[in-house]
Amino acid sequence: MKKILFAILILLACQNLQAQEEQLTWHTDINKAIELSKAEQKPMFLFFTGSDWCGWCMRLQSEVFKKPEFIQWAKEKVILVELDFPRRTQQPDALRQQNMQMQQVFQPRGYPTVYIVKPTVVDGKTNFEQLGQTGYVAGGPEKWLAGANEMIARYVPDPKPVTTEPVKAPAKKKAPAPKKQPATTPKKK
């Protein structure tokens, strides 16, 4: 009996370790997420949610966001940002104000809403190029990711910075001058 109990405990510990390894990093600081997006050349994944009251948000998370297919996709393709609007859970004032500001910018019509965007910073101001928008889609991670991949396909990374050092062009060999053909006059008949 002790061996069975010990085996079950080891199995549960291994599953817990695996689950911890597959956790995603959901950023809540939009400025940090913008920096990561620029540095890693990945679009931002803005998830507008009501974590403690929105049933469809919870369903999207359990049916898609917590599945291995989504986890792998998200780690490779996007910078995840959670913009939460809870009713019962207290948030720091700065986080609540930031989320409200993002809500005013994007104006989601309902929850959950996901925007995939490319941030650009010009003269200290951030603009978000919208690549697409979605919400809950029935059908599991495969169907949801098919739509997300269409949005990701619109992402064009920023060009690499141009080096300021002059590049020396290889010396060109002079091509031989074309041979002149003797001029001919048409024969008269």
Secondary structure, DSSP 8 states (H G I E B T S, - for coil): -HHHHHHHHHHHHHHHHHHHHT----B--HHHHHHHHHHHT--EEEEEE-TTT-HHHHHHIIIIITSHHHHHHHHHH-EEEEEE--SSS---HHHHHHHHHHHHHH--SSSSEEEEEEEEEETTEEEEEEEEEE---SSHHHHHHHHHHHHHTT---------SS------------------------
